[in-house]
Amino acid sequence: MEAYPIRPHHGLCLAFFRGKGYSEEFVENMTRMQKALEANAAVCLTEKTDGICAACPNNQDGVCATAKKVARYDREVLRHCGLHAGDTLPFRELEARVRETILLPGKREEICGDCQWSGLCR
């Protein structure tokens, strides 16, 4: 089974995504990705741009304009969830780990509270 590459912090973004984003193209792409992943697709955790990044204006030729910040988000999600870059798992498992180790204990804001979209995640 082929796995979708996904940045670990996108496990947080997807938990709160409700059709808002940078542009109509971004929202359409995020919606498609969310539907595909919620069918319990396998994901491979990556620290590079992924399918969600494809329509993001911060994606500049495959490199994130906010690379340092999102790399910190990725590291923290991996640490809290007990995962590593390169791990492959069902999306539902990633979703459950994010919920149990970050969202329910109230740690989301310490991980990505400086994100421009943080207000949507409260």
Biopython code that builds the backbone (N, CA, C, O; Angstrom):
import numpy as np
from Bio.PDB.StructureBuilder import StructureBuilder

atoms = [
    (1, "MET", "N", (0.850, -1.186, 0.000)),
    (1, "MET", "CA", (0.000, 0.000, 0.000)),
    (1, "MET", "C", (0.892, 1.244, 0.000)),
    (1, "MET", "O", (1.837, 1.350, 0.782)),
    (2, "GLU", "N", (0.575, 2.162, -0.877)),
    (2, "GLU", "CA", (1.335, 3.403, -0.946)),
    (2, "GLU", "C", (0.876, 4.349, 0.167)),
    (2, "GLU", "O", (-0.310, 4.429, 0.488)),
    (3, "ALA", "N", (1.829, 5.049, 0.736)),
    (3, "ALA", "CA", (1.528, 5.973, 1.833)),
    (3, "ALA", "C", (1.660, 7.405, 1.351)),
    (3, "ALA", "O", (2.554, 7.729, 0.569)),
    (4, "TYR", "N", (0.770, 8.254, 1.819)),
    (4, "TYR", "CA", (0.855, 9.678, 1.529)),
    (4, "TYR", "C", (1.957, 10.278, 2.396)),
    (4, "TYR", "O", (1.947, 10.084, 3.612)),
    (5, "PRO", "N", (2.907, 11.001, 1.804)),
    (5, "PRO", "CA", (3.851, 11.737, 2.650)),
    (5, "PRO", "C", (3.071, 12.862, 3.351)),
    (5, "PRO", "O", (2.280, 13.566, 2.723)),
    (6, "ILE", "N", (3.306, 13.014, 4.636)),
    (6, "ILE", "CA", (2.626, 14.088, 5.373)),
    (6, "ILE", "C", (3.556, 14.635, 6.445)),
    (6, "ILE", "O", (4.246, 13.890, 7.140)),
    (7, "ARG", "N", (3.553, 15.958, 6.557)),
    (7, "ARG", "CA", (4.328, 16.594, 7.621)),
    (7, "ARG", "C", (3.614, 16.296, 8.942)),
    (7, "ARG", "O", (2.387, 16.375, 9.004)),
    (8, "PRO", "N", (4.354, 15.959, 9.992)),
    (8, "PRO", "CA", (3.721, 15.624, 11.272)),
    (8, "PRO", "C", (2.786, 16.713, 11.797)),
    (8, "PRO", "O", (1.721, 16.398, 12.327)),
    (9, "HIS", "N", (3.161, 17.978, 11.660)),
    (9, "HIS", "CA", (2.302, 19.034, 12.208)),
    (9, "HIS", "C", (0.974, 19.142, 11.465)),
    (9, "HIS", "O", (0.030, 19.741, 11.980)),
    (10, "HIS", "N", (0.887, 18.580, 10.276)),
    (10, "HIS", "CA", (-0.390, 18.608, 9.569)),
    (10, "HIS", "C", (-1.434, 17.746, 10.263)),
    (10, "HIS", "O", (-2.628, 17.877, 9.992)),
    (11, "GLY", "N", (-0.994, 16.863, 11.157)),
    (11, "GLY", "CA", (-1.945, 16.143, 12.007)),
    (11, "GLY", "C", (-2.719, 17.104, 12.895)),
    (11, "GLY", "O", (-3.885, 16.864, 13.211)),
    (12, "LEU", "N", (-2.073, 18.191, 13.297)),
    (12, "LEU", "CA", (-2.754, 19.234, 14.073)),
    (12, "LEU", "C", (-3.662, 20.060, 13.170)),
    (12, "LEU", "O", (-4.821, 20.303, 13.508)),
    (13, "CYS", "N", (-3.146, 20.488, 12.033)),
    (13, "CYS", "CA", (-3.922, 21.324, 11.106)),
    (13, "CYS", "C", (-5.217, 20.623, 10.691)),
    (13, "CYS", "O", (-6.288, 21.231, 10.671)),
    (14, "LEU", "N", (-5.100, 19.343, 10.362)),
    (14, "LEU", "CA", (-6.277, 18.603, 9.901)),
    (14, "LEU", "C", (-7.323, 18.442, 10.996)),
    (14, "LEU", "O", (-8.515, 18.344, 10.703)),
    (15, "ALA", "N", (-6.897, 18.413, 12.234)),
    (15, "ALA", "CA", (-7.848, 18.274, 13.346)),
    (15, "ALA", "C", (-8.781, 19.474, 13.450)),
    (15, "ALA", "O", (-9.888, 19.363, 13.977)),
    (16, "PHE", "N", (-8.332, 20.620, 12.946)),
    (16, "PHE", "CA", (-9.121, 21.849, 13.087)),
    (16, "PHE", "C", (-9.588, 22.438, 11.765)),
    (16, "PHE", "O", (-10.288, 23.451, 11.761)),
    (17, "PHE", "N", (-9.221, 21.834, 10.655)),
    (17, "PHE", "CA", (-9.561, 22.403, 9.343)),
    (17, "PHE", "C", (-11.062, 22.413, 9.132)),
    (17, "PHE", "O", (-11.731, 21.388, 9.264)),
    (18, "ARG", "N", (-11.580, 23.590, 8.801)),
    (18, "ARG", "CA", (-13.014, 23.761, 8.569)),
    (18, "ARG", "C", (-13.258, 24.634, 7.334)),
    (18, "ARG", "O", (-14.159, 25.472, 7.341)),
    (19, "GLY", "N", (-12.473, 24.446, 6.288)),
    (19, "GLY", "CA", (-12.729, 25.147, 5.035)),
    (19, "GLY", "C", (-12.215, 26.566, 4.960)),
    (19, "GLY", "O", (-12.713, 27.361, 4.163)),
    (20, "LYS", "N", (-11.228, 26.901, 5.773)),
    (20, "LYS", "CA", (-10.621, 28.234, 5.699)),
    (20, "LYS", "C", (-9.140, 28.064, 5.447)),
    (20, "LYS", "O", (-8.525, 27.091, 5.883)),
    (21, "GLY", "N", (-8.567, 29.038, 4.727)),
    (21, "GLY", "CA", (-7.147, 28.935, 4.437)),
    (21, "GLY", "C", (-6.656, 30.093, 3.609)),
    (21, "GLY", "O", (-7.321, 31.122, 3.486)),
    (22, "TYR", "N", (-5.491, 29.910, 3.048)),
    (22, "TYR", "CA", (-4.806, 30.975, 2.320)),
    (22, "TYR", "C", (-5.560, 31.436, 1.084)),
    (22, "TYR", "O", (-5.568, 32.626, 0.768)),
    (23, "SER", "N", (-6.198, 30.494, 0.378)),
    (23, "SER", "CA", (-6.853, 30.807, -0.894)),
    (23, "SER", "C", (-7.875, 29.721, -1.189)),
    (23, "SER", "O", (-7.923, 28.699, -0.504)),
    (24, "GLU", "N", (-8.690, 29.946, -2.208)),
    (24, "GLU", "CA", (-9.669, 28.946, -2.615)),
    (24, "GLU", "C", (-8.956, 27.670, -3.077)),
    (24, "GLU", "O", (-9.400, 26.562, -2.777)),
    (25, "GLU", "N", (-7.852, 27.833, -3.806)),
    (25, "GLU", "CA", (-7.079, 26.679, -4.273)),
    (25, "GLU", "C", (-6.537, 25.874, -3.093)),
    (25, "GLU", "O", (-6.579, 24.644, -3.101)),
    (26, "PHE", "N", (-6.031, 26.571, -2.085)),
    (26, "PHE", "CA", (-5.519, 25.891, -0.896)),
    (26, "PHE", "C", (-6.631, 25.119, -0.193)),
    (26, "PHE", "O", (-6.448, 23.958, 0.172)),
    (27, "VAL", "N", (-7.781, 25.761, -0.004)),
    (27, "VAL", "CA", (-8.909, 25.125, 0.688)),
    (27, "VAL", "C", (-9.380, 23.884, -0.081)),
    (27, "VAL", "O", (-9.652, 22.847, 0.524)),
    (28, "GLU", "N", (-9.475, 23.987, -1.397)),
    (28, "GLU", "CA", (-9.891, 22.832, -2.203)),
    (28, "GLU", "C", (-8.897, 21.680, -2.057)),
    (28, "GLU", "O", (-9.300, 20.528, -1.894)),
    (29, "ASN", "N", (-7.605, 21.985, -2.117)),
    (29, "ASN", "CA", (-6.578, 20.959, -1.978)),
    (29, "ASN", "C", (-6.611, 20.337, -0.581)),
    (29, "ASN", "O", (-6.524, 19.118, -0.441)),
    (30, "MET", "N", (-6.736, 21.171, 0.447)),
    (30, "MET", "CA", (-6.776, 20.674, 1.826)),
    (30, "MET", "C", (-8.001, 19.779, 2.019)),
    (30, "MET", "O", (-7.915, 18.749, 2.687)),
    (31, "THR", "N", (-9.124, 20.159, 1.448)),
    (31, "THR", "CA", (-10.344, 19.367, 1.558)),
    (31, "THR", "C", (-10.153, 18.004, 0.899)),
    (31, "THR", "O", (-10.546, 16.981, 1.461)),
    (32, "ARG", "N", (-9.550, 17.985, -0.294)),
    (32, "ARG", "CA", (-9.272, 16.718, -0.982)),
    (32, "ARG", "C", (-8.347, 15.835, -0.154)),
    (32, "ARG", "O", (-8.591, 14.639, 0.006)),
    (33, "MET", "N", (-7.279, 16.440, 0.372)),
    (33, "MET", "CA", (-6.325, 15.681, 1.180)),
    (33, "MET", "C", (-6.996, 15.133, 2.438)),
    (33, "MET", "O", (-6.782, 13.974, 2.796)),
    (34, "GLN", "N", (-7.798, 15.948, 3.105)),
    (34, "GLN", "CA", (-8.477, 15.521, 4.319)),
    (34, "GLN", "C", (-9.382, 14.325, 4.036)),
    (34, "GLN", "O", (-9.392, 13.361, 4.802)),
    (35, "LYS", "N", (-10.130, 14.379, 2.957)),
    (35, "LYS", "CA", (-11.022, 13.262, 2.610)),
    (35, "LYS", "C", (-10.229, 11.998, 2.330)),
    (35, "LYS", "O", (-10.610, 10.918, 2.783)),
    (36, "ALA", "N", (-9.141, 12.114, 1.597)),
    (36, "ALA", "CA", (-8.312, 10.948, 1.284)),
    (36, "ALA", "C", (-7.727, 10.349, 2.558)),
    (36, "ALA", "O", (-7.743, 9.131, 2.735)),
    (37, "LEU", "N", (-7.220, 11.181, 3.429)),
    (37, "LEU", "CA", (-6.590, 10.696, 4.657)),
    (37, "LEU", "C", (-7.613, 10.124, 5.624)),
    (37, "LEU", "O", (-7.333, 9.134, 6.300)),
    (38, "GLU", "N", (-8.780, 10.720, 5.701)),
    (38, "GLU", "CA", (-9.803, 10.237, 6.630)),
    (38, "GLU", "C", (-10.386, 8.891, 6.206)),
    (38, "GLU", "O", (-11.111, 8.261, 6.976)),
    (39, "ALA", "N", (-10.079, 8.451, 4.998)),
    (39, "ALA", "CA", (-10.456, 7.097, 4.583)),
    (39, "ALA", "C", (-9.438, 6.105, 5.160)),
    (39, "ALA", "O", (-9.378, 4.951, 4.736)),
    (40, "ASN", "N", (-8.654, 6.558, 6.115)),
    (40, "ASN", "CA", (-7.626, 5.812, 6.836)),
    (40, "ASN", "C", (-6.481, 5.375, 5.933)),
    (40, "ASN", "O", (-5.969, 4.260, 6.034)),
    (41, "ALA", "N", (-6.102, 6.281, 5.057)),
    (41, "ALA", "CA", (-4.943, 6.034, 4.205)),
    (41, "ALA", "C", (-3.701, 5.910, 5.076)),
    (41, "ALA", "O", (-3.654, 6.422, 6.195)),
    (42, "ALA", "N", (-2.710, 5.231, 4.550)),
    (42, "ALA", "CA", (-1.417, 5.178, 5.238)),
    (42, "ALA", "C", (-0.701, 6.495, 4.989)),
    (42, "ALA", "O", (-0.795, 7.074, 3.906)),
    (43, "VAL", "N", (0.016, 6.960, 6.005)),
    (43, "VAL", "CA", (0.823, 8.169, 5.869)),
    (43, "VAL", "C", (2.268, 7.848, 6.229)),
    (43, "VAL", "O", (2.541, 7.009, 7.088)),
    (44, "CYS", "N", (3.176, 8.527, 5.561)),
    (44, "CYS", "CA", (4.598, 8.418, 5.876)),
    (44, "CYS", "C", (5.032, 9.804, 6.338)),
    (44, "CYS", "O", (4.940, 10.772, 5.584)),
    (45, "LEU", "N", (5.498, 9.894, 7.562)),
    (45, "LEU", "CA", (5.843, 11.181, 8.151)),
    (45, "LEU", "C", (7.121, 11.731, 7.514)),
    (45, "LEU", "O", (8.157, 11.068, 7.484)),
    (46, "THR", "N", (7.017, 12.951, 7.011)),
    (46, "THR", "CA", (8.132, 13.586, 6.314)),
    (46, "THR", "C", (8.388, 14.974, 6.879)),
    (46, "THR", "O", (7.484, 15.617, 7.411)),
    (47, "GLU", "N", (9.603, 15.417, 6.759)),
    (47, "GLU", "CA", (9.953, 16.773, 7.185)),
    (47, "GLU", "C", (10.132, 17.679, 5.971)),
    (47, "GLU", "O", (10.724, 18.754, 6.064)),
    (48, "LYS", "N", (9.611, 17.226, 4.832)),
    (48, "LYS", "CA", (9.655, 18.002, 3.592)),
    (48, "LYS", "C", (8.237, 18.393, 3.223)),
    (48, "LYS", "O", (7.285, 17.954, 3.868)),
    (49, "THR", "N", (8.086, 19.208, 2.198)),
    (49, "THR", "CA", (6.746, 19.581, 1.769)),
    (49, "THR", "C", (5.980, 18.327, 1.342)),
    (49, "THR", "O", (6.563, 17.354, 0.862)),
    (50, "ASP", "N", (4.672, 18.377, 1.528)),
    (50, "ASP", "CA", (3.806, 17.239, 1.232)),
    (50, "ASP", "C", (2.651, 17.687, 0.342)),
    (50, "ASP", "O", (2.658, 18.799, -0.187)),
    (51, "GLY", "N", (1.666, 16.818, 0.184)),
    (51, "GLY", "CA", (0.519, 17.151, -0.658)),
    (51, "GLY", "C", (-0.302, 18.316, -0.141)),
    (51, "GLY", "O", (-0.907, 19.039, -0.932)),
    (52, "ILE", "N", (-0.337, 18.511, 1.150)),
    (52, "ILE", "CA", (-1.050, 19.655, 1.724)),
    (52, "ILE", "C", (-0.320, 20.945, 1.374)),
    (52, "ILE", "O", (-0.946, 21.971, 1.111)),
    (53, "CYS", "N", (0.994, 20.885, 1.372)),
    (53, "CYS", "CA", (1.813, 22.057, 1.038)),
    (53, "CYS", "C", (1.691, 22.456, -0.436)),
    (53, "CYS", "O", (2.019, 23.585, -0.802)),
    (54, "ALA", "N", (1.222, 21.537, -1.278)),
    (54, "ALA", "CA", (1.226, 21.760, -2.727)),
    (54, "ALA", "C", (0.561, 23.078, -3.128)),
    (54, "ALA", "O", (1.033, 23.746, -4.048)),
    (55, "ALA", "N", (-0.521, 23.461, -2.458)),
    (55, "ALA", "CA", (-1.252, 24.673, -2.824)),
    (55, "ALA", "C", (-1.017, 25.817, -1.836)),
    (55, "ALA", "O", (-1.736, 26.815, -1.868)),
    (56, "CYS", "N", (-0.028, 25.682, -0.969)),
    (56, "CYS", "CA", (0.259, 26.723, 0.028)),
    (56, "CYS", "C", (1.150, 27.809, -0.575)),
    (56, "CYS", "O", (2.134, 27.495, -1.244)),
    (57, "PRO", "N", (0.823, 29.068, -0.348)),
    (57, "PRO", "CA", (1.658, 30.144, -0.885)),
    (57, "PRO", "C", (3.056, 30.192, -0.254)),
    (57, "PRO", "O", (3.958, 30.821, -0.809)),
    (58, "ASN", "N", (3.245, 29.542, 0.888)),
    (58, "ASN", "CA", (4.575, 29.493, 1.511)),
    (58, "ASN", "C", (5.484, 28.456, 0.851)),
    (58, "ASN", "O", (6.684, 28.428, 1.122)),
    (59, "ASN", "N", (4.926, 27.606, -0.008)),
    (59, "ASN", "CA", (5.696, 26.590, -0.715)),
    (59, "ASN", "C", (6.376, 27.264, -1.905)),
    (59, "ASN", "O", (5.732, 27.609, -2.896)),
    (60, "GLN", "N", (7.663, 27.439, -1.786)),
    (60, "GLN", "CA", (8.440, 28.103, -2.833)),
    (60, "GLN", "C", (9.385, 27.090, -3.468)),
    (60, "GLN", "O", (10.489, 26.846, -2.979)),
    (61, "ASP", "N", (8.921, 26.510, -4.569)),
    (61, "ASP", "CA", (9.688, 25.478, -5.283)),
    (61, "ASP", "C", (10.047, 24.307, -4.373)),
    (61, "ASP", "O", (11.177, 23.819, -4.392)),
    (62, "GLY", "N", (9.075, 23.861, -3.579)),
    (62, "GLY", "CA", (9.277, 22.688, -2.735)),
    (62, "GLY", "C", (9.928, 22.975, -1.388)),
    (62, "GLY", "O", (10.237, 22.048, -0.638)),
    (63, "VAL", "N", (10.136, 24.243, -1.079)),
    (63, "VAL", "CA", (10.725, 24.626, 0.208)),
    (63, "VAL", "C", (9.777, 25.614, 0.879)),
    (63, "VAL", "O", (9.308, 26.562, 0.248)),
    (64, "CYS", "N", (9.500, 25.387, 2.154)),
    (64, "CYS", "CA", (8.584, 26.269, 2.889)),
    (64, "CYS", "C", (9.275, 27.571, 3.256)),
    (64, "CYS", "O", (10.398, 27.566, 3.759)),
    (65, "ALA", "N", (8.604, 28.680, 3.003)),
    (65, "ALA", "CA", (9.146, 29.997, 3.358)),
    (65, "ALA", "C", (9.272, 30.165, 4.868)),
    (65, "ALA", "O", (10.052, 30.993, 5.337)),
    (66, "THR", "N", (8.515, 29.390, 5.624)),
    (66, "THR", "CA", (8.583, 29.434, 7.090)),
    (66, "THR", "C", (9.191, 28.128, 7.607)),
    (66, "THR", "O", (8.730, 27.571, 8.604)),
    (67, "ALA", "N", (10.215, 27.653, 6.928)),
    (67, "ALA", "CA", (10.789, 26.327, 7.179)),
    (67, "ALA", "C", (11.216, 26.110, 8.625)),
    (67, "ALA", "O", (10.954, 25.043, 9.179)),
    (68, "LYS", "N", (11.860, 27.079, 9.247)),
    (68, "LYS", "CA", (12.329, 26.887, 10.623)),
    (68, "LYS", "C", (11.154, 26.690, 11.580)),
    (68, "LYS", "O", (11.185, 25.823, 12.454)),
    (69, "LYS", "N", (10.131, 27.503, 11.399)),
    (69, "LYS", "CA", (8.973, 27.426, 12.285)),
    (69, "LYS", "C", (8.245, 26.087, 12.120)),
    (69, "LYS", "O", (7.946, 25.426, 13.114)),
    (70, "VAL", "N", (7.959, 25.683, 10.884)),
    (70, "VAL", "CA", (7.218, 24.440, 10.704)),
    (70, "VAL", "C", (8.072, 23.219, 11.046)),
    (70, "VAL", "O", (7.535, 22.183, 11.439)),
    (71, "ALA", "N", (9.386, 23.327, 10.904)),
    (71, "ALA", "CA", (10.259, 22.225, 11.333)),
    (71, "ALA", "C", (10.160, 22.042, 12.845)),
    (71, "ALA", "O", (10.185, 20.915, 13.339)),
    (72, "ARG", "N", (10.047, 23.148, 13.578)),
    (72, "ARG", "CA", (9.860, 23.066, 15.039)),
    (72, "ARG", "C", (8.517, 22.411, 15.356)),
    (72, "ARG", "O", (8.437, 21.568, 16.249)),
    (73, "TYR", "N", (7.465, 22.789, 14.633)),
    (73, "TYR", "CA", (6.155, 22.161, 14.836)),
    (73, "TYR", "C", (6.261, 20.650, 14.604)),
    (73, "TYR", "O", (5.767, 19.849, 15.396)),
    (74, "ASP", "N", (6.923, 20.279, 13.491)),
    (74, "ASP", "CA", (7.069, 18.855, 13.167)),
    (74, "ASP", "C", (7.815, 18.115, 14.275)),
    (74, "ASP", "O", (7.377, 17.053, 14.719)),
    (75, "ARG", "N", (8.930, 18.667, 14.717)),
    (75, "ARG", "CA", (9.727, 18.016, 15.775)),
    (75, "ARG", "C", (8.904, 17.810, 17.032)),
    (75, "ARG", "O", (8.968, 16.747, 17.650)),
    (76, "GLU", "N", (8.130, 18.820, 17.418)),
    (76, "GLU", "CA", (7.335, 18.725, 18.638)),
    (76, "GLU", "C", (6.207, 17.700, 18.505)),
    (76, "GLU", "O", (5.929, 16.962, 19.451)),
    (77, "VAL", "N", (5.567, 17.648, 17.360)),
    (77, "VAL", "CA", (4.521, 16.647, 17.161)),
    (77, "VAL", "C", (5.134, 15.247, 17.219)),
    (77, "VAL", "O", (4.589, 14.356, 17.871)),
    (78, "LEU", "N", (6.262, 15.054, 16.541)),
    (78, "LEU", "CA", (6.928, 13.750, 16.584)),
    (78, "LEU", "C", (7.294, 13.374, 18.017)),
    (78, "LEU", "O", (7.059, 12.245, 18.448)),
    (79, "ARG", "N", (7.864, 14.314, 18.745)),
    (79, "ARG", "CA", (8.289, 14.046, 20.131)),
    (79, "ARG", "C", (7.102, 13.669, 21.004)),
    (79, "ARG", "O", (7.140, 12.657, 21.705)),
    (80, "HIS", "N", (6.056, 14.471, 20.965)),
    (80, "HIS", "CA", (4.879, 14.211, 21.812)),
    (80, "HIS", "C", (4.199, 12.893, 21.448)),
    (80, "HIS", "O", (3.698, 12.189, 22.324)),
    (81, "CYS", "N", (4.182, 12.560, 20.160)),
    (81, "CYS", "CA", (3.477, 11.365, 19.701)),
    (81, "CYS", "C", (4.341, 10.110, 19.723)),
    (81, "CYS", "O", (3.849, 9.019, 19.437)),
    (82, "GLY", "N", (5.626, 10.250, 20.059)),
    (82, "GLY", "CA", (6.512, 9.097, 20.092)),
    (82, "GLY", "C", (6.788, 8.524, 18.712)),
    (82, "GLY", "O", (6.924, 7.312, 18.544)),
    (83, "LEU", "N", (6.870, 9.405, 17.730)),
    (83, "LEU", "CA", (7.083, 8.992, 16.349)),
    (83, "LEU", "C", (8.380, 9.587, 15.804)),
    (83, "LEU", "O", (9.017, 10.420, 16.450)),
    (84, "HIS", "N", (8.758, 9.145, 14.602)),
    (84, "HIS", "CA", (9.979, 9.628, 13.957)),
    (84, "HIS", "C", (9.705, 9.903, 12.483)),
    (84, "HIS", "O", (8.832, 9.278, 11.882)),
    (85, "ALA", "N", (10.451, 10.835, 11.906)),
    (85, "ALA", "CA", (10.356, 11.070, 10.467)),
    (85, "ALA", "C", (10.655, 9.751, 9.770)),
    (85, "ALA", "O", (11.579, 9.033, 10.150)),
    (86, "GLY", "N", (9.867, 9.439, 8.748)),
    (86, "GLY", "CA", (10.020, 8.177, 8.028)),
    (86, "GLY", "C", (9.071, 7.093, 8.490)),
    (86, "GLY", "O", (8.876, 6.105, 7.783)),
    (87, "ASP", "N", (8.467, 7.258, 9.682)),
    (87, "ASP", "CA", (7.490, 6.271, 10.160)),
    (87, "ASP", "C", (6.276, 6.255, 9.232)),
    (87, "ASP", "O", (5.835, 7.301, 8.756)),
    (88, "THR", "N", (5.749, 5.075, 8.983)),
    (88, "THR", "CA", (4.526, 4.906, 8.199)),
    (88, "THR", "C", (3.475, 4.285, 9.106)),
    (88, "THR", "O", (3.741, 3.305, 9.801)),
    (89, "LEU", "N", (2.272, 4.868, 9.093)),
    (89, "LEU", "CA", (1.190, 4.387, 9.942)),
    (89, "LEU", "C", (-0.140, 4.795, 9.338)),
    (89, "LEU", "O", (-0.178, 5.679, 8.482)),
    (90, "PRO", "N", (-1.239, 4.170, 9.763)),
    (90, "PRO", "CA", (-2.554, 4.599, 9.289)),
    (90, "PRO", "C", (-2.835, 6.022, 9.787)),
    (90, "PRO", "O", (-2.465, 6.383, 10.904)),
    (91, "PHE", "N", (-3.486, 6.812, 8.952)),
    (91, "PHE", "CA", (-3.786, 8.187, 9.351)),
    (91, "PHE", "C", (-4.572, 8.232, 10.655)),
    (91, "PHE", "O", (-4.327, 9.103, 11.490)),
    (92, "ARG", "N", (-5.510, 7.314, 10.844)),
    (92, "ARG", "CA", (-6.314, 7.307, 12.081)),
    (92, "ARG", "C", (-5.430, 7.142, 13.321)),
    (92, "ARG", "O", (-5.744, 7.678, 14.383)),
    (93, "GLU", "N", (-4.331, 6.403, 13.186)),
    (93, "GLU", "CA", (-3.416, 6.259, 14.321)),
    (93, "GLU", "C", (-2.703, 7.579, 14.610)),
    (93, "GLU", "O", (-2.569, 7.974, 15.768)),
    (94, "LEU", "N", (-2.249, 8.256, 13.562)),
    (94, "LEU", "CA", (-1.638, 9.575, 13.762)),
    (94, "LEU", "C", (-2.648, 10.521, 14.409)),
    (94, "LEU", "O", (-2.323, 11.238, 15.355)),
    (95, "GLU", "N", (-3.853, 10.514, 13.896)),
    (95, "GLU", "CA", (-4.918, 11.364, 14.427)),
    (95, "GLU", "C", (-5.157, 11.075, 15.914)),
    (95, "GLU", "O", (-5.297, 12.002, 16.711)),
    (96, "ALA", "N", (-5.203, 9.802, 16.285)),
    (96, "ALA", "CA", (-5.432, 9.416, 17.682)),
    (96, "ALA", "C", (-4.263, 9.850, 18.564)),
    (96, "ALA", "O", (-4.477, 10.351, 19.668)),
    (97, "ARG", "N", (-3.042, 9.666, 18.094)),
    (97, "ARG", "CA", (-1.876, 10.072, 18.891)),
    (97, "ARG", "C", (-1.858, 11.588, 19.096)),
    (97, "ARG", "O", (-1.567, 12.061, 20.194)),
    (98, "VAL", "N", (-2.164, 12.342, 18.053)),
    (98, "VAL", "CA", (-2.219, 13.803, 18.175)),
    (98, "VAL", "C", (-3.280, 14.197, 19.199)),
    (98, "VAL", "O", (-3.041, 15.046, 20.058)),
    (99, "ARG", "N", (-4.438, 13.582, 19.101)),
    (99, "ARG", "CA", (-5.528, 13.902, 20.031)),
    (99, "ARG", "C", (-5.136, 13.570, 21.472)),
    (99, "ARG", "O", (-5.312, 14.391, 22.373)),
    (100, "GLU", "N", (-4.602, 12.356, 21.685)),
    (100, "GLU", "CA", (-4.324, 11.886, 23.044)),
    (100, "GLU", "C", (-3.107, 12.541, 23.693)),
    (100, "GLU", "O", (-3.096, 12.751, 24.905)),
    (101, "THR", "N", (-2.090, 12.864, 22.908)),
    (101, "THR", "CA", (-0.854, 13.380, 23.504)),
    (101, "THR", "C", (-0.700, 14.890, 23.412)),
    (101, "THR", "O", (0.119, 15.475, 24.121)),
    (102, "ILE", "N", (-1.486, 15.530, 22.537)),
    (102, "ILE", "CA", (-1.338, 16.979, 22.348)),
    (102, "ILE", "C", (-2.645, 17.713, 22.630)),
    (102, "ILE", "O", (-2.684, 18.622, 23.459)),
    (103, "LEU", "N", (-3.707, 17.322, 21.947)),
    (103, "LEU", "CA", (-4.950, 18.093, 22.053)),
    (103, "LEU", "C", (-5.640, 17.936, 23.401)),
    (103, "LEU", "O", (-5.957, 18.936, 24.045)),
    (104, "LEU", "N", (-5.877, 16.710, 23.839)),
    (104, "LEU", "CA", (-6.574, 16.505, 25.117)),
    (104, "LEU", "C", (-5.789, 17.063, 26.307)),
    (104, "LEU", "O", (-6.399, 17.649, 27.201)),
    (105, "PRO", "N", (-4.461, 16.905, 26.357)),
    (105, "PRO", "CA", (-3.709, 17.500, 27.476)),
    (105, "PRO", "C", (-3.508, 19.025, 27.346)),
    (105, "PRO", "O", (-2.896, 19.642, 28.218)),
    (106, "GLY", "N", (-4.021, 19.627, 26.267)),
    (106, "GLY", "CA", (-3.932, 21.085, 26.119)),
    (106, "GLY", "C", (-2.555, 21.597, 25.717)),
    (106, "GLY", "O", (-2.162, 22.683, 26.141)),
    (107, "LYS", "N", (-1.816, 20.845, 24.913)),
    (107, "LYS", "CA", (-0.458, 21.246, 24.536)),
    (107, "LYS", "C", (-0.362, 21.851, 23.143)),
    (107, "LYS", "O", (0.734, 22.220, 22.720)),
    (108, "ARG", "N", (-1.461, 21.964, 22.422)),
    (108, "ARG", "CA", (-1.417, 22.483, 21.060)),
    (108, "ARG", "C", (-0.811, 23.864, 20.994)),
    (108, "ARG", "O", (0.048, 24.123, 20.151)),
    (109, "GLU", "N", (-1.236, 24.745, 21.857)),
    (109, "GLU", "CA", (-0.771, 26.127, 21.778)),
    (109, "GLU", "C", (0.726, 26.255, 22.042)),
    (109, "GLU", "O", (1.376, 27.118, 21.452)),
    (110, "GLU", "N", (1.286, 25.423, 22.909)),
    (110, "GLU", "CA", (2.731, 25.499, 23.145)),
    (110, "GLU", "C", (3.509, 24.999, 21.924)),
    (110, "GLU", "O", (4.665, 25.378, 21.733)),
    (111, "ILE", "N", (2.892, 24.160, 21.105)),
    (111, "ILE", "CA", (3.560, 23.651, 19.910)),
    (111, "ILE", "C", (3.434, 24.626, 18.752)),
    (111, "ILE", "O", (4.430, 24.951, 18.104)),
    (112, "CYS", "N", (2.221, 25.097, 18.483)),
    (112, "CYS", "CA", (2.012, 25.917, 17.280)),
    (112, "CYS", "C", (1.172, 27.158, 17.545)),
    (112, "CYS", "O", (0.471, 27.642, 16.656)),
    (113, "GLY", "N", (1.243, 27.667, 18.759)),
    (113, "GLY", "CA", (0.483, 28.867, 19.107)),
    (113, "GLY", "C", (0.896, 30.107, 18.343)),
    (113, "GLY", "O", (0.140, 31.077, 18.287)),
    (114, "ASP", "N", (2.095, 30.095, 17.746)),
    (114, "ASP", "CA", (2.543, 31.254, 16.966)),
    (114, "ASP", "C", (2.190, 31.132, 15.484)),
    (114, "ASP", "O", (2.632, 31.949, 14.676)),
    (115, "CYS", "N", (1.410, 30.133, 15.124)),
    (115, "CYS", "CA", (0.943, 29.980, 13.738)),
    (115, "CYS", "C", (-0.104, 31.054, 13.445)),
    (115, "CYS", "O", (-0.897, 31.413, 14.315)),
    (116, "GLN", "N", (-0.097, 31.557, 12.223)),
    (116, "GLN", "CA", (-1.064, 32.604, 11.867)),
    (116, "GLN", "C", (-2.501, 32.105, 11.912)),
    (116, "GLN", "O", (-3.423, 32.916, 11.995)),
    (117, "TRP", "N", (-2.719, 30.797, 11.861)),
    (117, "TRP", "CA", (-4.065, 30.232, 11.878)),
    (117, "TRP", "C", (-4.457, 29.744, 13.274)),
    (117, "TRP", "O", (-5.523, 29.146, 13.424)),
    (118, "SER", "N", (-3.659, 29.971, 14.268)),
    (118, "SER", "CA", (-3.905, 29.455, 15.614)),
    (118, "SER", "C", (-5.283, 29.844, 16.164)),
    (118, "SER", "O", (-5.901, 29.072, 16.898)),
    (119, "GLY", "N", (-5.752, 31.016, 15.816)),
    (119, "GLY", "CA", (-7.061, 31.460, 16.295)),
    (119, "GLY", "C", (-8.202, 30.571, 15.869)),
    (119, "GLY", "O", (-9.229, 30.513, 16.546)),
    (120, "LEU", "N", (-8.044, 29.870, 14.750)),
    (120, "LEU", "CA", (-9.082, 28.953, 14.277)),
    (120, "LEU", "C", (-9.093, 27.650, 15.059)),
    (120, "LEU", "O", (-10.041, 26.870, 14.961)),
    (121, "CYS", "N", (-8.052, 27.415, 15.829)),
    (121, "CYS", "CA", (-7.882, 26.120, 16.509)),
    (121, "CYS", "C", (-8.274, 26.164, 17.978)),
    (121, "CYS", "O", (-7.946, 25.245, 18.729)),
    (122, "ARG", "N", (-8.948, 27.185, 18.388)),
    (122, "ARG", "CA", (-9.347, 27.289, 19.797)),
    (122, "ARG", "C", (-10.737, 26.768, 20.008)),
    (122, "ARG", "O", (-11.237, 26.778, 21.133)),
]
sb = StructureBuilder()
sb.init_structure("model")
sb.init_model(0)
sb.init_chain("A")
sb.init_seg("    ")
for serial, (resi, resn, name, xyz) in enumerate(atoms, 1):
    if name == "N":
        sb.init_residue(resn, " ", resi, " ")
    sb.init_atom(name, np.array(xyz, "f"), 0.0, 1.0, " ", f" {name:<3s}", serial, name[0])
structure = sb.get_structure()
